[in-house]
Structures are given as C-alpha cells and as structure tokens.
Amino acid sequence: MVVLFDQASGEVAAFVDGHVLTAYRTAATSAVAVDRLAPAGPAALAVLGSGLEASNHVHAISTVRTLSRVSVFSPTTVNRQAFAKSVTDSLGIPCQSFDSAEKAVQGATIVVAAARSLDESPILHGKWLEHGMMIVSIGSTVPEQREIAADVIEQSDLIVCDVVDEVVHETGDMIAARDAGIAFTGKIISLDTAMSRDSDMRIQSARQPLFKSVGSALQDVAAAELVLDLAIADGSAQPLPIQFLAKKT
C-alpha cells in the first residue's frame, strides 16, 4: 500500500494499491526505455511470464511500438494460453504461446523477461539472442533472485538501469555476472542519462541493449500522486468512511 499525505496539513490524502501501482509503473518505465533504445518501426515482442507484470508490459510497449506479433512463454500451459488469448482479444495482435522460453524468443526484436523460475535459475540465455534484440529484465531485484543468465549481460553492449547502484550491487543477475568475471560497469548508464540528447550516439551504436529495472519507492510515490489526481478528476476515487487525525500546530 502506498500512503499519500497532504503536504500542507500532514493529513492522510489517500491509500493507493501498491501491487497494482507497481505493475503499471514498472511497465510504463520499461516502455520509456523501449521507446528510447529499441529500433524504430514495427516490433516482434517476446514475453517470458504470463502474470500482471507481463500483461502490463505488452500493453505499455504497444503504445510506443506497433507490434507485429507477440509470443509468450509460461511454464503453466493454461496460463500462457489464456495470456495469448487475452492479448489477441484486447489488442488485436496475433499472440502465440510456446512451451519453452527459447522458442518464444526466436525471431523477436524485443524480449521482456517478467518471471523467474521456482529454483531461481535464469530463464533467458545469451545463446538464444539474435543481433539487434533489445532485452528488458524486471524480475531480479534482490541478491537472491535470478532471471537472466550472465552471458546475456556479457553480450549486451549497453546496459541502462533505472537505479544504477541498486542494479549493480543488489540484484542477483549482476552479482552472478560479476562472480563469473564479466566486466559490465563500463557499459552501464542510468535511464535519465539515456533520455538526454548527449546519449544519442551511444544509443544509436548499441546493437544489443539491455534495460535492467529494480524500481524505487520514489517512482511509486510520484506515480501514486498522478493516479490520485486522475482518480479525483474522473470521480473514481473512493472516499473512506473514516477520518484521520493530524497533529496541528
């Protein structure tokens, strides 16, 4: 739960569902990175995972790129089939489900890793990747978690992070790559740096960019305020039948 406070009075202004908010914010941030890093024009999108984060990423990325097709892998057959049907029904985009991550990423130009395996073994490997693919990885956010293999990080010639220090020092994927002797710090820039025009040449020359996201509380607070403003404007905010006391001076 994200709790917002009125900056003038200190009173509680709103409670915002943190689970849903984070899913939307994560996907929106990834879409910003995709729009900046991925080649222009129609894209073939592969999604590893079939949950809320995966679904939101398809919808968010579809706002910045025309998707010619979507492929999805999930270890649970019924989940990946339901996901594929939902994408086709809601967006009118052909979506095919696959029983392996390797098959799902074949021919894709953008790959979103939005799920981890139960035993924390990587679900995406560098040997599957083709020249020109952009990778988005959102699932490894603490040292114990793994999502992408070390060779994905090794092959990436540009790594963009939303929170550089956390990605480098606190995510299992980067820790594993460092332990494997892979040097990657010289390839890393922050997302805000990537958005500046000073990075144009570096981005244009990248042949396999990776966006690695961990999210931050500040991002969620900023997004929650936007949600609250929109909810108040369209009348969808639900007043609570209780009052909160604030310390008055």
Secondary structure, 3 states (H helix, E strand, C coil): CEEEECCCCCCEEEEECHHHHHHHHHHHHHHHHHHHHCCCCCEEEEEECCCHHHHHHHHHHCCCCCEEEEEEECCCHHHHHHHHHHHHHHHCCCEEEECCHHHHHCCCCEEEECCCCCCCCCCECHHHCCCCCEEEECCCCCCCCCCECHHHHHHCCEEEECCHHHHHHHCHHHHHHHHCCCCCHHHEEEHHHHCCHHHHHHHHHCCCEEEECCCCHHHHHHHHHHHHHHHHHHCCCCCCCCCCCCCCC
